[in-house]
Structure formats: structure tokens, C-alpha cells
Amino acid sequence: MKMLALILLWTGLTAFPAGAQEGGAPAPADEPVIKVINFTADWCPNCRIVDPRIDEAIARFPDGQIELVELDMTDTKRAGDEKKLRVFADAIRLADRHQAAYLWDWYGGVTGLSAIISADNGEPISCINRALSVDEIEFRLNEAKILTLKAPAGRRKPRGPDCPPPMKG
């Protein structure tokens, strides 16, 4: 928590009550502020580590302002080409519905990686991988909420580690 206070102080942002938006207007509790786009699969060893941590960290935010979107690649290893193409097409459509189709272009088919994006415009804010503890994931989620609510679009980058460079395209 001390680290969050230091980051807020360093970036010029201030802590605010849960659900408060810029100007003090509360965010509707049923609308997400951020989304976690999770590239996952049953066969992925990194996913078996990070997915429960993501679930636990999101559960610490009962306000409904974080939405988990799972792009499930499970059937891509066990399926024939036709089914694999359907799985990819479904994942691309799902990503597109959440303003995250560009993430498919960057990381599509890669598993064990999640991107935190703003719900208002799909802007990438941070990433999650198996190296992070539940507390570190919670910190990133909270930081992403604060940046989305307080920083202008296009300037929502946290100070420190960011997402890996696009692996495709």
C-alpha cells in the first residue's frame, strides 16, 4: 500500500473513494472501469499458476468495476485445423467486442499472459503474468483503475514494468 501511495504522489494522482470518477461523480457499480483480457488454456502450465491468482485478486474488488474476459485457447492444441480456426475466430470476435482486437494481433495464441485495459477505450495499461503474486496483481488492478479514472486517455501508463512488446505482427 505504501508503494501505491508513492506512485500516486509521483504521478500527481490522488487516492479517491472507490467508484469516484474525475470530477467526483461515482462510476456506476455495474459498469467495469477496467478489463483483464486473459489469454488462457487448460493445457497451459503458466495459466494454472496465474489464473487462480487473477481470480483471487479480482475478487478483492467487489464493486463490479473489473471485468475478466477469457480468450480460451484450450482447443487449439487438441483440435484439427478447422476447429482451431473456429476457436481463433471466436477469440478474435470476443476481443473485438471488448475493444481489444489489437491484443490478438500482438499476442494471439500465446497463453499465460493477461493485459489490463481501460473499459472506456481499450487502452492497454499493464500486464499480468505468473511471476506476480496475488497482492502484486491486486496492486496493478488498483493502479489501472486509478489511471483509468483520473488520467486522460493516452496517458494511462504506469511507471515501471509494462507489457511485453508485441510478439506478432
N, C-alpha and C positions, 0 to 999 in steps of 0.2 A: 504494500500500500504506500510505503514511503517513496518507492520508485515512481508510482503513478503521480504522486504529488510533485516530485521533482520534474517529471516530464511535463506536467501541466504548467508548472511555473516556467520552465524553459521555453515552451512553445507559446506562452502567453495566454493559454486557455485556462479556464477556471472550472472547478468542480461544480456540479449542479445537481439538483434533486433528480431522482430517477424520473424519466419521462419528460423532462423540461427540454424545450427546443430553444433555439436562438430567439431572443425576444421574450422568453419566459412562457410561451404558450406550450401547454403539455402536449406531448405526442399521443395520438390515440393508442391505447394499450393493445388493441388488436392488430395494429399495423407494425410490421417489422421496420426497424431502423437500419439494421444490417442483415446480411445473409451470409451464411457459411456454405460455400459451394464445395462439396466433398467428393473427390474422385476416389471411389472405394470399390472393393470386390471381396467376396468371401475367401478367395484363394490368396489374397494379399497379406503377407506376414506383417508388414508395417501398418496395415489397416486394422488388424486385430489388436494392435497396441494403441493406436491413436484414436480410433473410432469411439471406444468407451470413454476415453478422456474428453473428447469433444462433447459427447452426450452429457457427461457429468458437469462440465464447465457451463454448458448452455442451461442445464437445469438450475444453476445458481442465479439465473436471470428469469424469474417467474413473470416478468412484465409483458411477455409476448413480443418483445422488440427484437428478438433474434430468431431468424428462420433458418433451419437446416435444410439444404437442398442436396440430395444424394444422387450423384451420377454413378450408377451401379454398373460396373464393368464385369461382374461375375461371369456372365455367359459368353464373354469374348474369348476365354481360353478353352471352353468345352464345346463350343458351337462350331458348326460349319460356316462357310463364308457368307451364305445368305442370312443366317440368323445373326452372325456377327455384325453384318451391315445394318440389320434392323436395330440391334442394340445401340450401335453408334448413332444411327439416325434419331432414335428416341432420346438419347442423351443430348444430342445437339439441339433438338426441339425444346427439351426441358431447360437447358442452359439459356437458350434464346428467350424463353418465357420469363426468365429471371434477369434479363439484361446482361447475361454472362457468356454469350456465344463466343466472344473473343477468347475466353479462358479455354474453351475447347480447342481453338486454333493454337493456343500456346501449349496446353498440357494434355489434350485429349488422348485417352488411352493410358496415361500414366496414373498410377494409383498410390495411395498413401500420402496424398497432398490435398490440402484444403485451402481455399482462398476466401478471405473475408472481404466482402464488397459492400458498398453502400446500397441500401434498398432503393433510394430515390433515383440514382442514375447508373448503377452498376460499376461505379468506380472502384478499382482494386485498392485495398487499404493495407492488408497484411496477409501472411500465410501461416499455416499450421502444419507441422509435421511431427513425426514420432519422437523427436528429440525434446519436445516440450512437455512439461508436467501439466496436470490439471490446473494448478494455480497460474502457471505461465499462460496457458490458453485463456483462462478467465481474464487475466490482465490484458491480453491482446483484444479480447472481445470488448471489454470495457473501454479500452483506448479507442477502438474502432467506433463504438457508439458515440463517444465524446467528440471525436473528429468529425463524424457524420453530422452530428447535431450542431456543432459550433464552428467548424471550419468551412470556408466556401468550397464548392465543387472545384476539383482540380488541384486543391491544396490540402488534401487529406492524408498525406503521407506521414507515418510515424517516424520519429527519429530512431535510427537503429536498423537492425536487420529487416530486410524486405523479402518479397517473394523471389524465387529463383528466376533467372532470365527465361524467356520463352524457350521451350525445348523443341518446338516445332515451328515451321513456317518461316 
